[in-house]
Amino acid sequence: MGQIAALGAYVYQAVLALGLLLLVSRILAPQQFTHYSLFITISQFASITVFEWIRFSCSRFYPGADETAQRSVILYAFAVCAALCLLVGGGVLASGAASTGIAIGGVFFAVFQGGTELHLTMLRFRQNFRLFSILQAARASLVAIGTLGGAMLAPTLSGAVAGMLAGSLVYIVLARLAGGPLAHGLHRPQRHLLKKYLAYGGVSAGASVASLLAPLGLKALLTAVIGSQGAAGALLALDLLQRPFILVVSALHAIRYPELVASYDREPDSPAFRERLGRYYGQLANSSLVTAALILCLLAPAAAWLVKAELRESFLLAAPAVTILALLRAWVQNLLPTPAHLTQRLKPIIGLAVIDAILLNLSSLAGWSLSGGSLSGLLYSGAAGAAVAVILGTPLFLSMPFRWPRLTLASALAALAIAGLANAGTPQTSLPVSLAVFLLCIPPATATVASLLRRQDASSEIS
């Protein structure tokens, strides 16, 4: 039940994040919402740049044979990186590039994101899914309540950031009380462990930074060519429609990846590992395809109810391309490089991420120019660039043998094809199309849920 609770926590966090985005987009003026969207992206970028290498290493090596030694390296590295992050924030403040409140808020939120993600990752790889689920849901709730409250009291970027920081502080106190101290029994970090963390985590984090540069560059391009007022709807689509894919990938990765790593370390060439790897691939591919198909069918009715009228036209214009783009990037970031992560092959990890970022932004810029300044041309060209990155990453994906269920994958692909053809231009509500897509989504969704509910895999790994 612990793994199911963890899955529920991810679903809750995603639903809450979607609701928060929609509410904030209604409370803030379009220009302020554009600034809010850029603030969130930049703070996430800073957090990943500074702390993600520790989290990646934690997800590959922790708890290991000596949990205390691993924890000592993790906390030592986090303390050093947090100090560096604060120094950089001080430099930004001194340069006058941002106001005092925004600079302090951005630095604190970057450290908060990095520290809490690291803590939750440690809980997850210790198989403490119950506490992980509680804290994951609590963090999402407190940050959302704080952000919404701040935006309502002062409908500006500064108000939203102040509320976000208040919610973050409350969560830190709660996590300390619920999780207990992390620093007990620590000793001097071992040099060979630190080197291993830097080697693997540094490259993996570099890939994450490159991956985040892609949407950051796309947001900057949209804001530059359309303006902060006109880009608000497209930015809402980018922020909103990527989150379901993040939910699917994060939830399945949280539940299945620790077992996959343990199985690979024990029996990398066995038929049992190939079957487990195929199931993991099948769950990620099926779930992301089903997510994309359902989003495309729900765009028109959902936008009519949820998206503010002045943002709706540009939102619907951007949404189909953004959905396909988010699907392809979920594969590039998480599905295709899995063999390289398992075997700790560092060059393919960073190489694929850099290629994806370059192709996405160059193709988006080319599409904008060739289409005569069309928003659809820009975004569909970006999706084409992401598709090329998927093709280039396929040999890496196929480099490790696996066996996966093909019938459910075919059903999910058919659902996406029907939904995509029906909503490629302006999304429309069509009952026959929606019914056909829903029926085709049932087999892959049922297979994924049944696999998650099957306990024998987890039991065999833990033993």
Stockholm file with secondary structure:
# STOCKHOLM 1.0

chainA/1-463         MGQIAALGAYVYQAVLALGLLLLVSRILAPQQFTHYSLFITISQFASITVFEWIRFSCSRFYPGADETAQRSVILYAFAVCAALCLLVGGGVLASGAASTGIAIGGVFFAVFQGGTELHLTMLRFRQNFRLFSILQAARASLVAIGTLGGAMLAPTLSGAVAGMLAGSLVYIVLARLAGGPLAHGLHRPQRHLLKKYLAYGGVSAGASVASLLAPLGLKALLTAVIGSQGAAGALLALDLLQRPFILVVSALHAIRYPELVASYDREPDSPAFRERLGRYYGQLANSSLVTAALILCLLAPAAAWLVKAELRESFLLAAPAVTILALLRAWVQNLLPTPAHLTQRLKPIIGLAVIDAILLNLSSLAGWSLSGGSLSGLLYSGAAGAAVAVILGTPLFLSMPFRWPRLTLASALAALAIAGLANAGTPQTSLPVSLAVFLLCIPPATATVASLLRRQDASSEIS
#=GR chainA/1-463 SS CHHHHHHHHHHHHHHHHHHHHHHHHHHSCHHHHHHHHHHHHHHHHHHHHHHHHHHHHHHHHSSCSCHHHHHHHHHHHHHHHHHHHHHHHHHHHHHTSSCHHHHHHHHHHHHHHHHHHHHHHHHHHTTCHHHHHHHHHHHHHHHHHHHHHHHHHSCSHHHHHHHHHHHHHHHHHHHHHHHCCSCTTCCCCCHHHHHHHHHHHHHHHHHHHHHHHHHHHHHHHHHHHHCTTTTHHHHHHHHHHHHHHHHHHHHHHHHHHHHHHHHHHHCTTSHHHHHHHHHHHHHHHHHHHHHHHHHHHHHHHHHHHHSCHHHHHHHHHHHHHHHHHHHHHHIIIIITTHHHHHHTCHHHHHHHHHHHHHHHHHHHHHHHHHTTSCHHHHHHHHHHHHHHHHHHHHHHHTTSCCCCCHHHHHHHHHHHHHHHHHSSSSCCCCHHHHHHHHHHHHHHHHHHHHHHHCCHHHHHHHC
#=GC SS_cons         CHHHHHHHHHHHHHHHHHHHHHHHHHHSCHHHHHHHHHHHHHHHHHHHHHHHHHHHHHHHHSSCSCHHHHHHHHHHHHHHHHHHHHHHHHHHHHHTSSCHHHHHHHHHHHHHHHHHHHHHHHHHHTTCHHHHHHHHHHHHHHHHHHHHHHHHHSCSHHHHHHHHHHHHHHHHHHHHHHHCCSCTTCCCCCHHHHHHHHHHHHHHHHHHHHHHHHHHHHHHHHHHHHCTTTTHHHHHHHHHHHHHHHHHHHHHHHHHHHHHHHHHHHCTTSHHHHHHHHHHHHHHHHHHHHHHHHHHHHHHHHHHHHSCHHHHHHHHHHHHHHHHHHHHHHIIIIITTHHHHHHTCHHHHHHHHHHHHHHHHHHHHHHHHHTTSCHHHHHHHHHHHHHHHHHHHHHHHTTSCCCCCHHHHHHHHHHHHHHHHHSSSSCCCCHHHHHHHHHHHHHHHHHHHHHHHCCHHHHHHHC
//
